Amino acid sequence: MNTKPTILTGDRPTGALHLGHYVGSLRQRVALQHTHQQFVLIADLQGLTDNGTNPQKIRDNIPEVLADYLAAGIDPELTTLCLQSALPALAELTMLYMNVVTVARVERNPTVKK
């Protein structure tokens, strides 16, 4: 049984990662992969929320983001890297969520932007 704390994080592949990504999160991910069970999601479906008219942009950036992860020092032997669209359970859970949570309830959540 794995007793390490678990981290789920990721990025939308809307463009190349930059120094801000490294300073803001990648550097920590590299360090934490030795002490935590870590899952890093390339959130391609979430990237479509504001790039729906240009899905090719998202597809083109997936290998770039993956290469940036590896170049930053994320080790696939220590960190699970996954593509959001390759996980059908996420879409299934989204459908279940949409059937039980009302729009009014979501709108009361202060983290939801209008």
C-alpha positions, 0 to 999 in steps of 0.5 A, a space after each residue: 500500500 502506498 502511504 505517500 501523500 497524493 497530488 493531482 495537478 496539471 496544465 491546459 495545453 493552450 501554448 508553450 510552457 514558460 518560465 512562469 510555469 517553471 517558477 510557479 509549479 514545475 519546479 515544485 512538481 519535480 521536487 515533490 515527485 520524490 516524496 509524493 504519489 503524483 499525477 500530472 494531467 495534460 488537460 486537453 478537454 479543459 483547454 477546449 473551454 476557451 479554445 473550442 473554435 481552434 481544437 487543433 491548437 490544443 492537439 498541437 500543444 500536447 507534445 510540446 507540453 509533454 516535452 516541457 515536463 520532461 525537460 523540466 525534470 519530471 520523471 515518468 518513472 516517478 510521476 504518472 503523466 496522463 492525457 485528460 481525453 484518454 481517461 473515459 472515467 473523467 467524462 463519465 464522472 462529469 455526466 454524473 455530476 451534471 445530473 445531480 448538481 444544479 446550475 444554481 448550486 454551481 453559481 453559488 460557488 465563489 470559485 466559479 467565474 461568470 
